[in-house]
Amino acid sequence: MSDGNFNTKLLSPGGFASGVRAGEARMKQKSLTAFQITLSENSQLSENEIQELYLNFKSRLD
């Protein structure tokens, strides 16, 4: 049972902010992958159009 004192040894060594940044980076990568798959499944677009849309989407995520 806790005596009310906070034990800092229970915290992760990297801290909260680094975990948030890691989560954001992972979600960005997942969204880029999903968008790339969606674009490649659309047979009406050329490779150049797909690449242009992908780069446009990627720049908007930053």
N, C-alpha and C positions, 0 to 999 in steps of 0.2 A: 504494500500500500504506500502511496506517495505521501511524503510529509509536506508537500507544497513547494519544495524547491525544485527548480527545473534542472534536469541533468543535460548539459550540453553534449555529452558523449552520445546521446541518442540521435543527434542530428547527423545527416549525411555530410561527408567531408566537402563535397562540392558546393553545397549551399542551394538555396531555393532558386535563385535566378538562373544558374546554369542548367537546372532541370527544365525550367520554362523555355530557355533558348533551345535546348535539345529537342523538346517537344514541338516547338514551332518549326524547327528545321526538318523534323521527320514528317510533319503534316504538309509542309511545302513540297517535299520530295514525293509524297503520296499523291498530292494533287497534280503535280507535273506528270507523273506516270499515268494517272487516270486520264488526263487530258490528251496525252500522246496516244494512248490506246484508242480513245474516242475519235481522234483525228484520223488515225490510220485505218479505222473501220469504215470511214466515209470514202467510198470509191470515186466520188465525183471530184475530188481535189487532187491536184498534181503534187508531187513531192516538194516543189518550191513553195506552193501555197501552204502546205502543211507546216513546213519549216518556218515560214513567215508568221503564221498564226501561233505556233508554239513559242517562238521568241517574243512575240507581242504579249502573250499570256504570262510568260515567265517574267518579263519586265514589270508587269502590273503587280506581281506578287511581292516585289521588293519594296 
